[in-house]
Amino acid sequence: MSGWFCARVIGWQQRHGRHGLPWQATRDPYRVWLSEVMLQQTQVATALDYYRRFLARFPDLASLAAAHQDEVLALWSGLGYYSRARNLHACARQVTARPGGGFPRTAAELQRLPGIGPSTAAAIAAFCFGERAAILDGNVKRVLTRAFGIGDDLRIAAHVRALQQRAESLLPTRDIEQAMPIYTQGLMDLGATVCTLRRPACATCPLAGRCVAARQGQPERYPVNTRRLRRGQQALWLLHAVDDRGQLWLARRPATGIWARLHCLPQYGSSGELMQDLPAPARATAAAHPPFAHALTHRDLEIHVISARLPAATPLAGEGRWHAPAAWPALGLPAPVRRFLERQAATPFDQAMPKGVTK
């Protein structure tokens, strides 16, 4: 009934799909897994440089498993969703501890590993082991709901399960080991380059002749998801403390919440709370930088940084410690904090200090 769909996706992928990405043309599960994790919530253009740098430092599963988590987080800095990096590290250690030290070969087994959900598991199984497994990421949901005019609300779990069953019914039935990687890549590429969220290129889509949404002239109606996430606002007050030897005070973030387990400038609820934590001599010269914005997925941050100069190795309140100028760049840091510190490091401290005393 729907063999046309599979045939057109495969044919289009072979002629027009993407073929030059560094994680393509490989059946190495380590490289496919790494690319799939990086591409969760991240555009291909952004992931490319991270992928190359990551492989340069961790060329295989064993090297990643042997690394310290801080080094993994440092390489991940700027990609966001840092739980992906923590799960990546935990997964590498778990896989290397398996008999033979290799990845499971089925989607069902892969899903038991840290950070590997159904779509990632299906992608690894399809690309690397030729398993007949259906991915259902955001791009694929968009292609399927538009092609078949599926207007069910995907906020409801039962509707997602029904869509998963539809995805499985469309999988190749012949030459499965060879067809599955091509078909799976084709679906990903269609969603990423043709059947896009806004202004889809229906005129160049191989499914256009039989696509319900294209016939209706309203492809943007699909997929249906009634849940609307509200963006929150939050102000952060961060202390940029440097001592006479150029050391930087950093604290480890809590295990939950934004930037979990990353090293960061210590956070306060207000400028007054921050100033109270400083030794009295440092308060007289502490100064505030202009606040800057940073957008998270569901929250907009307004970041206020106060700089202070302290005598060498002065202890500060709370958990944290001093880091030498050559040491902190190798730590896992939130992207906006890293950018701030890099700007400050490029200028002598006394010149980088903002004008005016914080009240």
N, C-alpha and C positions, 0 to 999 in steps of 0.2 A: 504493500500500500504506500509506504513512504520511502521506497528504495530510491526514488528520484532525488530525495534530499541528500542522502549519503553520496550518491554519484556526483551531484553537482558540487558539493563541498569539496570532495576529493579532486575533481577535475579543475576547479578554480584554484585550489591550493597549489597544484602542480604547475599551473601556468602563471598565476598572479600573486600567490601568497608570499609571505616573507621567508627568505632562505638564507639570509646573511647574518642572523643573530648568533652570537658566540656560543650559545647553549643549544643551538640546533645541530643537526648532523652528528649527534652523539647519542649513544644509548648508555652512557655512564650515569648510573642513578645518582651519584654524588653531585654531578654538575646540573642535572635536570632538577633535582631536589632543591639545590641552592637557588637556581633561577626561579623556580616556582615560589619559593618563600619570599625572595626579594620582590617579586612582581605582585605580591599581595598588597593592595592599597598603594602601589607605586607604579608610575609610568615607566615604560621601557627606556626612554631617553635618560631618565634619572638613574635607573638600575644598572645601566651598562658599565659606567666607570666603577661603581661599587663592586660589581661582579668580577671585573678584571683585577681590581686591587685585592679582593678577597682571595681569589685563586692564586695570585702571586704569593700571598703570605701563607695560605692554607691550600696547597694543591691537591690534597686528598683528605679523606675522612679521618685518617689516623692523626694527621697534623692538627686538624681542627679539634679533635677529641683531646689531644694532649695540651692544648693551649689553656691559658688562664682566661676566665670569663671576662676580666677587664680588657684584655687585648681584643677579644671578639667584639665587645661593646664599643671599643675605640674605633675599630674599622667600620662599625655600623653607624657611627655618629653622623647624624644628618639625614638618615633614611627614615627615622621615626618608627613608631610601633615597636619599641625596643623589646617587647616580649618575644618578637620573632627571633631576635638574636639570642636571647636566653634559651628559648626552646631549641634553636638550631644547635647550640652548644650541647645542651642536655641530650638531644637526639643523637648527635654524633657519638657521644660517650656510650649511650645505650646500644647503638648499632654495633660499635666496635667490640662491645662486650658479648655480642651474640656468637654462638658457635660459627666459625668461619669469618666472622667480622663483616658480613655483608648485609645489604638491605633485604627485607622480605620481598617476595616477588608478586604478591597479590595486594590489591587495594584494601581488602579486609584486614590483612595483617599490618599493612603500612599505617592504617588509621590508629593503631594502638600506640604509635610512637609519639613523643611530645611534639606538639605544634603541627602535626599533619592531620588536616581535616579531610572530608570526603573528596573534594575537588582536587586537592593537591595529591592525595593518594591515587586517585584515578589517573591523573596526569602522569605520575611516575610509572604506574603500572602499564599504562598505554604506550608511553614513549619508550620505555626501557625494556619491558618484558612482553609487549604485544598483547596484554590482557584486554579483553573486551569489557572495558570499564568506561563509564560516562562521566565526564566532568560537568559541573554545573556552577561555574563562577558567574560573575555579573555579566560578562560579555556573552556567555552562552545563554543565560536566561533571556537576555535581550533578543538574540537571534531567534530562539525558539518561540518565544511568545509572539513576536512579530510575524514570523513565517506562518504560524498556525492560528493566529488570531486568538491567543489564549488570554482572556481578560480577567482571570481569577486573581484575587488579591494575594500577592506573595508574602504578605505579612502573616498569613495563616499557614501554619506548618503543614496541614493536610494538602494545601494547594501546592506547596513546594514539593512534597512527596509525589504528588501526581505528575508534576513537571519532571521530576527525576525519572519516573517510570517512562514518560514520553521520551526523554533523552536516551534511555537505555534501549527503547524500541527502535531507535533510529541508527544504532550502531552498525558498522559493517558486518556482513554475514559470510563473506568470502575472503580468502587470503588475509585472514584477520591479523596475523603478526606483522605483515607489511602495510596493511591498510590502516590499522589503528593509529599509528603515529601521524600519518598524513591527514586523516580525517580530524583527529584531535587538534592538530596545528591549524587546520583549515577553519574550524569553528572559532578558535581563538583569534585568528587573523581577521576573519569576517567581522567579528564584534569590535575589534580594536581599530580597524582601518576603513571599513565600509558601513556596517550597521552600527554607527556610532550613536551615542546618547542623544546628541543634538545634530540636526541637519544630516541625517544619514544619506549616503550616496546611492540611492535606490537604482539610479540609471545604470550603475556599473555592477550591481549585485547579481550573482548567479541565481539567486532564489527569486528575483523580482517577478518573474512570469507567473509564479504560483504562490507568492507571498500575500497572505490575507491583509496585513497592515498596509502594504504597498497599494493593493487594490482599493482599500478604503481611503487612501490618501492621507492617513493620519498615523504614521509609524511611531511618532513621539508619544502616543497614548500608551504604548507598551514598553516595558512591563508595568503592571499596576502594583503599586505599593502605597497603601494609605498612611503608613507611618511616616511622620515628618519629624525629623530630629531638630530640636531647638538648640540654637547656638548659645552658649553661656559666655559670660564675661568674668574675668578674674584678674585682679592686680597682684603681682608678686613683687616683694621687696627683697633684693639680694645684696649681700655684703661682699664687696670685692676688697679683701684684706691682703695686703702685701707687706712683708717685713723688710728690715734693712738689708737683708741678704738677697732680696728678690724672690723669696719663697711665697707661695700662694696658698691660702687656707681654703680647703675644699672639704665638704661633708658628703657622705653617702646618702642618696635619697632613700626614702622608705621603700619597702618591698611592693607596695601597692600605690596606685595613683599615677600622676603624670611623671615621666622620666624615672620610672621605678628602677632602683638599684644603680642608677648612674651617679657619677661624681658631679657635684654641683657647688656653686657658690651657696652658702647657707641662706635659707629662706626665712623671712619674717612676715608677720601680719601687717606691719606698718613701719614707717620710718622711725617713729618714737620707740617702738619695741627694739628695732635694730640698734639705735643709738645707745640704748640702755645696756646693751651687751658689750659695747666697746669700752675699753679702759678710758678713764677720764681724759688723759692727755690726747688720745686719738680723736675724741669727739670734737675737739677745738678745730681740727684741720680736716675732718671728714667732709666730703662734698658729694653732691648728687649729680649724676649724669642725666641728660634728657631721657625721658622714658621712651621705650620703643615697643612696637607691636610684634607679636608672633602668633600665627594662626595654627591651632591644632584642629583635628577633624571636627570636633563638636564644641570647641571653645576658643575664644579669642583672649589672648593674654596681653596685658599691659605690664611691661617689665621695667621696674625701677631699680637702678643699681647705685649704691653708695660706695665710694672708694675711701679707704682709710689706710694710712701708713702706720705700722707698728714697730716697736723694737724687735730685734731678732728673736724668733721662737717664742713670742708672747702667747700663752695659752688663751684660747677663746672659749666661750661657753658652748655647751653641746658637743656632740660627737663630731669629730673631724680631725684633720691634721695638716701640717705644712708640707707642701710639695715643692721640690726644687724646680727652677725654670725649665730645665731640660726634661723633667719627669712628667709634668701634668699633661703635655700634648698627647702622650701615649695612652691616657686614660679615656674611658667612655664618658663623654660629656654631652649634655643636650646641645643641639645645633646652635641655638641662639646664644648660649653661654660660650660655646667655643668661638663663635665669630666675635663676640665682644672681647674675649681674652686675647685673641689673635690681634685685634686692632690695638689693644692696650700694650701688648708685648712689643709692637713695632715702634713704640714711642717711649722714651725715658719716662719713668713714673711721674716725676714732678711736672713734666710737660703735659702728660696725658690727663692729669687731674683736672676736672672741670672747675670753672670759676664759681665762687660763691660757697658759702657754708650752709649745709643742710640744717634746717631748723627742727 
